[in-house]
């Protein structure tokens, strides 16, 4: 019975981490767009984009190595973060 408990904890941890990483991802995307609109140099937006995409790829790569359920939980966390980001943007508009 213990493996099921640890699996449930792992799934919850990956869903929570996916949510937090997703929120950071979309906040960084917002900052990248703001820098591009303000007409800043290309270096900061490029660095933010590489960091944002690299961090998400690393996180999903780790979760894929730990199993399908962890990957699905992480992905669901990122999708929920996307829904939150869309809600915030639509509310601000």
NUZAZA-539968 format. One record per residue: y, z, x of N, C-alpha, C, CB in turn. Coordinates in steps of 0.001 Angstrom, whole numbers, plus 500000, padded with zeros to 6 digits. Glycine has a CB too. Layout:
% NUZAZA-539968
YZXYZXYZXYZX/...
This chain:
% NUZAZA-539968
498807500000500810500000500000500000501258500000500854499998501188499078/501181500471502049502353500508502912502919499127503251502010501224504175/502074498093503470502659496785503782503576496254502687501564495789504033/503257496566501423504111496104500341505465496779500372503447496347499009/505488498046500754506760498773500839507608498192501961506519500290501069/507006497973503114507781497428504217508230496003503925506969497468505503/507420495231503203507816493880502823509004493928501876506642493132502173/508976494847500920510094494990499991511365495401500699509760495998498920/511237496290501661512407496716502430512924495553503260512065497920503339/512019494795503852512425493647504657513136492603503800511208493022505349/512622492351502620513242491373501724514635491840501321512368491147500472/514761493115500979516071493657500606517038493602501781515933495103500105/516548493905502966517406493867504149517895492445504423516656494415505372/517017491465504304517431490090504550518357489569503459516215489195504663/518151489999502231519071489598501162520451490197501400518531490033499781/520507491462501782521786492100502085522465491492503296521588493574502309/521684491233504329522251490597505525522725489185505214521218490567506663/521988488465504378522416487126503973523717487173503192521336486452503140/523855488181502336525099488343501589526261488624502523524968489466500565/526087489547503451527167489882504390527512488702505297526770491091505243/526498488040505814526754486884506672527384485755505874525457486404507333/526956485573504643527547484547503795529012484825503511526783484440502496/529345486085503249530752486438503024531588486181504277530874487914502602/531028486535505436531731486253506691531866484750506912530993486898507877/530828484004506567530837482550506721531960481928505894529478481956506307/532059482322504635533061481705503774534473482208504077532724481969502321/534596483432504566535913483910505012536366483119506243535868485435505333/535432482840507137535757482045508320536077480607507929534596482076509329/535375480082506947535680478738506449537097478697505878534651478306505373/537465479730505122538820479824504565539862479826505691538963481103503695/539593480597506735540525480669507875540599479326508605540092481784508861/539489478651508739539467477344509395540320476341508629538027476827509519/540162476308507328540951475390506503542439475729506601540484475446505031/542770477028506587544170477440506706544763476990508032544295478958506567/544000477096509098544493476639510407544696475131510425543519477045511519/543796474396509829543935472940509791545126472513508945542663472301509250/545351473194507825546474472847506953547802473186507627546359473583505604/547821474287508383549050474685509073549387473780510250548929476107509555/548468472930510635548730471983511705548559472565513097550102471449511566/547722473586513238547492474153514566546643473193515392546805475542514466/546456473537516651545641472678517497544199472671516993545701473144518969/543407471767517481542043471608517007541088472628517609541557470224517312/541511473333518651540600474209519378540125475403518534541275474709520639/541040476096517887540658477272517091539777476883515897541917478008516594/540138475865515114539238475484514017537863475017514502539877474387513194/537827474324515630536540473869516167535691475058516607536756472904517351/536311476037517254535570477223517693535059478017516492536459478117518581/535886478156515463535454478864514260534297478138513573536627479020513289/534373476822513540533307476042512913532000476180513683533708474569512820/532059476072515005530845476216515813530262477622515683531143475904517289/531113478634515702530630480000515548530030480253514180531748480971515795/530695479736513151530232479916511774528863479259511574531258479327510779/528749478027511986527495477299511790526389477827512702527707475808512040/526753478179513930525761478723514856525214480063514394526364478868516233/526093480917513886525645482222513395524707482101512217526828483067513007/525043481215511289524176481018510123522845480404510537524867480124509078/522872479441511438521627478820511908520753479833512642521936477626512829/521359480686513447520604481708514161519966482698513185521512482447515151/520746483144512223520232484089511237519089483489510428521349484536510306/519253482284509939518189481653509165516979481322510043518710480382508491/517224481015511306516122480772512227515294482023512469516650480247513539/515960483155512592515238484421512751514451484742511491516212485570513077/515076484530510342514379484862509100513189483935508849515346484794507923/513261482702509302512131481782509118510949482220509978512543480329509470/511228482797511134510151483264512007509446484487511428510700483590513392/510128485217510550509542486435509994508821486205508669510613487470509805/508949485022508107508185484715506906509002484064505815507571485951506377/508285483455504899508931482694503828509730483590502892507892481924503034/509209484767502574509934485649501660511248486136502266509066486843501284/511244486411503559512480486820504225513489485677504241512188487290505660/513015484469504470513902483308504460514496483090503073513148482052504915/513682483178502055514173482986500688515187484064500332513006482999499682/514908485311500723515839486405500443517160486189501166515228487751500852/517099485760502421518326485502503183519121484371502542517994485154504651/518436483323502126519097482193501487519741482606500167518102481058501255/519045483427499397519614483906498136520862484736498401518579484735497349/520847485541499451522033486306499820523215485409500144521731487195501001/522974484329500869524046483386501208524549482677499946523548482346502249/523654482326499051524056481658497808524897482596496939522812481179497024/524522483851496878525321484823496123526706484971496754524604486199496069/526780484974498078528072485025498754528914483796498411527877485128500275/528279482642498299528996481425497894529555481577496488528067480196497964/528763482142495591529243482366494228530442483320494212528111482925493351/530380484361495029531503485301495128532731484588495681531133486511496024/532560483784496715533687483062497309534309482095496301533232482296498564/533479481391495553534019480480494533534768481237493447532894479658493905/534253482387493072534930483204492062536312483655492559534066484435491699/536370484077493813537650484531494385538638483377494458537438485138495794/538187482213494878539091481059495015539572480585493654538391479904495754/538679480519492686539087480085491336540033481078490695537865479894490441/539837482337490962540715483353490402542111483290491026540109484739490605/542167482935492317543454482849493008544239481615492581543241482832494519/543549480580492122544219479331491750544874479379490388543244478204491781/
